[in-house]
Amino acid sequence: MSKKFTDINGISIEYYSLNNEMSGFPLVIIPGAIVGAGDIVECIKHVCNIKTIVISIRGRWDSSKPETGYSLNDQVSDIESVIQA
């Protein structure tokens, strides 16, 4: 398991990558509105035996917390940048 960050237009997005040695498409987990990846990754690492990415959306946990930029399109772009990282 490793904690990583990706940058999209100056916004830093935190994510955790688990089981990278496994092939195939990853399971992507995006915690709810009031928690971040760091809140649940410890539990997930004990039950997920597949390639997994856990993302803290902007404004949560250690991701950037800009004053603006919380539209659906912004969030989708953040998620895409993590998956492509």
C-alpha positions in Angstrom: 0.0 0.0 0.0 1.3 3.4 -0.8 0.0 6.9 -0.3 0.4 9.1 -3.4 -0.6 12.4 -4.9 -1.4 13.5 -8.4 -1.7 17.1 -9.6 -4.4 18.5 -11.9 -4.3 22.2 -12.7 -2.5 22.9 -9.4 -4.9 20.8 -7.3 -3.3 18.0 -5.4 -5.4 14.8 -5.1 -4.5 12.2 -2.5 -4.9 8.5 -3.2 -3.8 5.1 -1.9 -2.8 2.3 -4.2 -3.1 -1.2 -3.0 -2.0 -4.5 -4.6 -0.2 -2.8 -7.5 1.5 -6.1 -8.4 -1.8 -7.5 -9.5 -3.0 -7.1 -13.1 -6.3 -6.0 -14.4 -8.5 -3.1 -13.9 -8.5 -1.6 -10.4 -11.4 -1.4 -8.0 -11.8 2.4 -7.5 -13.2 3.4 -4.1 -14.2 7.0 -3.4 -15.3 7.5 0.2 -18.4 9.5 1.1 -18.8 13.2 1.6 -17.4 13.5 5.1 -14.5 11.0 5.0 -11.3 10.6 3.0 -9.2 7.7 1.8 -7.1 7.7 4.9 -10.2 7.1 7.0 -10.9 3.7 5.4 -7.7 2.5 3.8 -6.6 0.5 6.9 -9.8 -1.5 6.8 -9.8 -2.0 3.1 -6.3 -3.3 2.9 -7.3 -6.3 5.0 -10.3 -7.3 2.8 -9.3 -6.3 -0.8 -7.2 -8.9 -2.5 -7.4 -7.1 -5.9 -5.7 -4.0 -7.4 -7.4 -1.1 -5.6 -7.3 2.7 -5.7 -8.8 4.7 -2.8 -9.3 8.4 -3.6 -9.8 11.4 -1.4 -11.7 13.9 -3.5 -10.8 17.5 -3.3 -11.6 19.1 0.0 -11.2 15.9 1.9 -8.3 14.4 4.0 -4.9 15.5 2.5 -6.2 16.5 -1.0 -6.2 20.3 -1.8 -9.0 22.4 -0.4 -9.6 25.2 -2.9 -12.2 27.8 -2.4 -13.9 27.0 -5.7 -13.8 24.1 -8.2 -16.2 21.6 -6.7 -18.4 21.0 -9.8 -19.2 17.5 -11.0 -16.8 18.1 -14.0 -14.0 19.1 -11.6 -14.5 16.0 -9.5 -14.6 13.7 -12.6 -11.4 15.3 -13.8 -9.7 14.6 -10.5 -10.8 11.0 -10.5 -9.6 10.5 -14.1 -6.2 12.0 -13.3 -5.7 9.5 -10.4 -6.8 6.5 -12.6 -4.4 7.6 -15.3 -1.5 8.3 -13.0 
